[in-house]
C-alpha cells in the first residue's frame, strides 16, 4: 500500500492508493489480515501425516490452491520423505525416530573368523580386509553408507615368490604416517612354523602399492623360523612404529613366553624381541589386546584359560616404548571366556593413564547371564563394574568396543543354538540378534527384522566404525545353506 498526503487549506487529507507491485504478500497466498481466502474462505485441512515433525501440519497454499497431498511445503524444513539425518527427530513422520538402515555388503566365498577380517575408516569411507583365500587378502572399498564401491587384492608371499604355501591370519588395517596399510601374519598350512608378519602400504582405494619392477610393496616386520601361532600388532598413535606380540614355541615341558618387538613401518627393528610374560606350562595363553597409549606406553592384555568351563584369568602389563616393564601387573578372573578389549577414551576423559579402560565379558550366578563389564581407573586399582546385560542364558555374547569422541560404544551378537537346524557338520545351526549400546544409554536391538539372524559357528565378531557425525556402522556375517554374506547396519547415536 502507498500513502500520499495532500494539503487542503489548513488540514491534511490522507489518500490511500493501492499498488500491487508493492504488496508484502506472496503471489496467490491468502490475505493474512483479512481472514478470508481466495476459495471462498475455506480453512486448510490437516495433512495426511501427523506424527513427528508433521504434527499439526495443514496444507500449504500453492499456485492458487491448497496442496491436494502434503509435501515438504506443508510439513516444513525438518521433513524428509525418507530419513537421512541423525537429528533426534522423526523426519519422515512414521512414528520412528532416527531408524537404522541395513544392507548386504557382499557375498563371501567362505565364512570368516575374527582373525581374518578387519576394517578401517578413511576419508572416503571404510576399507574392509577379508581373508577368503589362502593365497590373497581381499580389500573391499565401501562408501560412508557402507555400500561396496570396489575391491582389490593383496597376494600372499607364496603367491608372489613361489615359497611353500601357507595360511594368513591376524589381519588388521591400520593408519600409518604414510597412509593406510594392511598387516597380516602367516604360518604353514598345518599351523606350524615359520611365523612371519608383513605390513603392506595401500593407496586411498585400498589397493597395494606396486614396486617399479612389479609386485606389491611390503615390509617383513617379523620373521620367526621356529615359532608358530598368532602374532598380534598395535600401531603407535603417530603412525611411525608398530609393536608385534607373539607366543614362543620352546618345546615340550618348557614354559612358553609372550615375546614382543617394535619396528618402524619398513620393518627396521627399533626394539629387539623381549620376553613380556612367562606362561605356565601347557597354558593356552595368548595376547588379546595390545593398544598403544597416548603417552607412548603400550599395554599387553593376555588370557589364561582356567580348567574347562571355569573361565579365564586376564593379565595386564604396561611397558614403555622400549618394552621395559612399568608398574605392577593387574589380574582379573572371570567366569567365562573374557574376550578382553582395552580402549582409550581420550583426553576428554583424563590423562594418558586415566582414560584407558578394559572391557571384558563375564557371567554370574544364579542365572548365568552374559554381561559386559568395564574396568575404569585401570592403573589405579579399578575393579570390574557392570556395563551391559548382553545375553540371556543359553545365549553367548560376542562383543566389540569402540571409542567415539570420548564415549564408549558397544556392539555384540547374542548367539544361541538353533534347535531346528539339521546336524550336517556344516557349522551352521546357530542364530542370534545384533545389539548396540552407547555409554549411559539402554541397549538397542539392531537386527534387521523379527527373525533371528542365521549364523555360522565362526560368527563371533562384530566390526565397528564411525561413519558420520552421530552415525555409527557395524559389520557382521550371516550364513545359510546358500553361503555366507558380509552385512551391515548404519545407526544413529545419542
N, C-alpha and C positions, 0 to 999 in steps of 0.2 A: 504494500500500500504506500502511496506517496501523499504526504500532507503539504498543502500550499496555503500561505496566508495572504489575504488581500485586505488592504486597508480601506475602510468605508467610513468617512467622516472621522469621528474620534474613536470609533470602535474597530474591532478586528473581526473579520469573517473567516472562519476555517472552512476550506473547501477540500474534501477528500476525493482524490482521484484514484481509481483502481488501475493497477499496472501489472498485468500477468507476468511480465518478464522479471519483476522484482519480488515475486511471491517466494516465501521461505519454504513452502511445502513442496514435496516431491511430486512429480507428474503422476496423475491418476490415483494419488493417495486420498483416503477420506480426509475431510477437513477436520482437524482435531478439535477446534474450539467451537464448531457448530453443532456437534452431537449428532450429525447426520452423515450418511454415506451415500455414495452415488448409485447404489442399487435400491434405493428407497428406504434406507435406514436399517437394514438387516445387520445384526451383530455377527462377527466372525464366529464360526463354530469351532469346537475343540478339535485338535489334531488327533490322528489315529493313535499315535504313541503318547503315553502319558507317564512313563517311568523314567528314572534317571534325569538327565538334563532336559528331557522333553516334558517334565511335569508342568502342567498349567499352560502348555503351548496352545495357541489358537492360530487359525490360518492367516497367513500374511496376504496383504493386498498387492497383487502383481498384475501389471498391464490391464488395469480396469476391472479386475475381478479377484475374489479370494481364491487362493490355491485350491484346486479340487482334491489334490493329495499333497500333504505337507512335505516340504523339503527343508533343507538347511535354512532357507529364508524364514521359515516359520519356527524352526526348532532352535536356531541361534548358533553362535560361533563355536560352541563346545560340541556340537552334534557331529557324529560320523556315521555313515551308513554301515561301516564295519570298523570296529575299534582298532586303532593303531597306537594310541598313546598310553603311557603309564602315568596317568594323572590323578588316579583315585576317584574318577567319575565314571558313571555308566553312560558312555558317549553314544552308544547305539540304541539305548533306551529299551533293552530287552530284560532288564532286571538283574543283570550280572555286571559287576564292576571289574574292569581290567582282566578279562578272561585269558587263560593261557592259550597257546596255539601249538599244534602238534604237526610233525612232518616225518616222512620217511626219507632219510638222507641218501642211503644207497643199500643195495643188496650186497651181502658178503659171500665170498666163495667158501668160507668156513667160519665156525664160531671163534670168537676172540676171548682169551682170558685177560685178566687185568694187566699182565706183564707185556702184552703185545698190542696195546692200544694207548694212545696219548693225545693230548690236544694242547693248543697254544693260541691265545688271542693275538691278532696282528692288527695293524692299522686298517686293513681292508676286510677283515672278517676273522675266520677261525681256520687254523690248519689242524688236521687230524691225521695221525700216523696209525696205520693198521698193518699188522703182520699176518697176511693171509697165506703167504707162500714162504717156503724155506729159502727161496732164492732172492727175495726182494722185500722191501718195505714200501707200501703204497702211501703216498701223501695226498690227502683229499683237501681241496681248497673250497671252503664254504664262505658265503657272504654273511652279513650280520643277522640275516634271517635264517641262518643255518641251512641254506639251500646250496646244493652242490654246484660249483662253478667249473670244476675241472680237477684233474689229478695228474700226478707224476709218480715215478718210481725211483727208488734208491736201490740199486743192485747190491746183493751181499758180496763180501770179498771173494768167495769161491766162484761166484758167477762172473767176476771180473778178471780173476787172476789164475783160475784153474786149480786153486787149493782144494784139499779134500773137503767135500760138502759138510756143512754144519747146520746149526739152528740158531735163530736170533731170538732174543728176549730182552727184558728190561728196557723197552723202548720208551724214550722221552723226547719231547720237543721243548727246546729252551731258547731264551733270548741271550745272545752273546753281544759283545761290543761291536761285532761286525754284522749283526742281524740274526735271523732265526737259524737254528741248527737242529739236526737230528742226532740224538745219542742212542746207541744200541750196543748190547753185549752179545757175544757169540760163544758157542761151545760146540762140541761134537754132537752129532745126531743121536748119540747114545747117552747124552748128558754128561759126558766126561770132558777131560782137558783136551786142548788148551783153552783157557779163558782169555778172551780178548774183548776190548771195548773200543768203539770208534765214535768220532764226532764229525758229522758231515754238514758243512755250511749249505744253507738253502737260499734261493733268491726269494723275492717277495711273493711269488706264486707257489712256493713250496717245492720247486724243482731243485735238484742238486746242482751245484756249480761244477763246471767242466774244466778239466785240465787242457792246456793248449794241445797236447798230443792225444787228447781224447780220454774218456773215463771220468768218473766223478772225483772231485776233490774230497779227501777225507784225512783225518788225523788219527793215528793209533794212540789212544790215551791210556791203555792198559794192555799188558802182554804178560800172561802168567802161564808158562808151559805146563805146570803140574797142578794147577788149581782148576776148579770147575764150579758150576752153580751160578747164582745171581751176582750181579755187580751193579749196585745202586749208585746214583750220582746226584750231586747238587751243584748248581751254578751260583757263583758269587753274585751279589746284587749289582756289582759294576760290570758284570758280563765278561770278566777277564780271566777268571780262574774256575776250575771245576775240581770237585772232590769226588773220588770214586771209592766205594767201600765194598769189600767182598770177603768171603769166608775162605780161609786157607784149607788145604786138604793135606794134613800132616801124616796120614796113615792110620792103621788100626791101633786102638787102645791109647792114642795120644790126644791130648786136648787140642781142639781146633782154636783158631783165633779169627777175630774180625780185624782185617787189615784195612788201612786207608792210605791214599796218596793224593797229592794235589799237583795238577799240571796246568799249563796255560791252554788256550783253545787250540794250539797247534800240537799239543802232545808233549811239549817240553816239561820235564819233571821239575817242579818247584819244591816239593817236599817228598823225599823218598818214602817208600812204604814203611808204615809203623803199625805196631800192634795196638789196637784200640780197646779190645776186650779179649780176655781169655775165656773160652767157653767150656762148660762141663763136657766130659766125655759122653759120646752118644747123644749130645744135645742137638735139637733141630733148630738152634738159634740162627737168626739171620737179621740183617738190617731192615727195618721197616720204613723209617723216615729219617732224612738227613738234611734238614734245612740249614741254610747259611744265614746267620743273623745280620742285622743292620750294622753292628759294631765290628764285623769281621770274624766273629766266633762261628764255629759250626757245632751242631748238636747231632749226636747219633743216638737213635732210638732203636733198641732191639727187643725181640721177644724170645722167651724160652718157654716152650710148651711143657706144661705140667703133665702128669700121667693122664691117660685118655679120659676125656670128658671132665677134667679138673680145671681147665682154664690156662691162663698164661701168667708168667712173670714178665713185666715190662721194665727194662733197664734203660736209663738215660744218662749220658755223659756229655759234658761240654768241653770243647777243645778250642785252642787258638788257631790261627791260620797256618801254623806250623805243626798242628796236631799234637801240641803239648796239652796235657790234661789240666782243666781248670775246675776248681771247686770239687764238691762231693757228688758221688753218684746218687741218683734218685731211683727208687724202685717202687713199683705198684703191682699188686696182684689182682687179677680179675677172674671171674667165674666162667668166662667164655673166651673164645678167640678174640683178642682185643682190637686188632686192626688199628694200632695207634697211628695218628697223624699229628705232626707238630706244625703249627702255623703261627705266623707273626701278625698280630692285629695292627701293627704300625704305630707311628709316632703319636697319633691322637689318643692312644691307649696307654701311653707311658714310655719309659726309656727302653733301650735295647734289651735289657734283661727283665723288664716288667711286662712288656707287651706279648711275648710268646706264650702260647697256651697249647696244652696237649689234649687232643680229643681222642677218646677211645670208647670201645664197645664193652658192655658188661651185661650181666643178667643177675637178678637177685631173687631169693625165695620170698614168699611161698609160690608165686605164680610163674616165676622164671621168665618174665617178660624181658625182651631185649630193650635196653635203654642205652642212650649215648650220654657219656659223661665228659666233663671238661675239667682240666686242672689249670687254674689260674695261679698267679704268683708262683710260677713253676720253680724258680731258683731261690724262693724264699720260704719254702715249707708248705706250699699249697697242696691241697688234697682233692681227690676226685669229687665233683659235685654233679648232681643230676642236670642234664641239659635237655633231653628229649626222650619221650617214650617212642621207640622206633618200631616195635613189632610185638604182637601178642603170640605167646606160645601156641602151636609149634612153629610159628614163623621165625625166620632168621633175617636179621637186618644186615645189609652190606652198604656201607655209607662212604661218603666223601665230605671233606670240609673245605671251605673256600672263604677268603677274606676279601671283602669289598668295602673300601673306604672306611675301614675300621670296624665294620660289622662282620660277625661270624655267621656264615650261611652253611646249611647242611642240605644234602640230598641223599636219599637212600632207597634201595629196593627192599621191601618186606616180602620175603620169599617163603613159600611152603610147598609141600609135595602135592601134586595133582593126583588124587587117588583114582581118578577116572582114566588116567593116561596108561597106555599099554607099556609093559616092561619089555622093550625090544632092544635094550642095550644102546640106544641112540643118545643117551644122556639128556634126553628131553624129559618131560614129565614133572617139571616144576612150574610154578606160576607165582605171580606177585603183583604188587602195586607200587607205584613210584610216589615218593613223598619228598617234600622240601620243608625246611623250617628256617626262618630268619630270626636272628637273635632278638629276644624279647617278644616274639610273636608265637602264635599257635602253629602246629604242623598243618600243612596243606596237601591234600591228595592231588597229585599232578598226573594221574593216569588218564589216558585219552577217552575212557568210557567206563561203563559199569562193569564190564567183564574184566577179569584179572588178566594181566599180561602173560602170554605164553613165553616161557624162558627155557634156556639151556643151563646145564649144570655149571658152565663157565660164567654165567651172568652174575658175577659177584663184584661188579664195579659200576660206577657212575662217574662220568666226566662233567665238570662244571666250568663255565666260562662267563665272564661279564661281557655282555653284548653292546648295550647302550646305557645311558643314564636310567637307573631304576629298572633295568631289564637284565635278567639272567637267562642262561641257556643250560640245559642238561642233556647229555648224550648217553644212550644206553642201548643194549642189544636185546632184541626179541628173536625167538626161534620157533619154528613149526616144522612139520614134516617136509614142507616145501623148501626150507632153508632158513638162514639167519639174515637179519637186517640190522643196520645201524639206524636208530630212530632218535628223534629229538623233540624237546619241548622248550618253548620260549615262554617265560612268565615274568610278571611284574613283581617288584619287591617294594616293601613299605617305604 
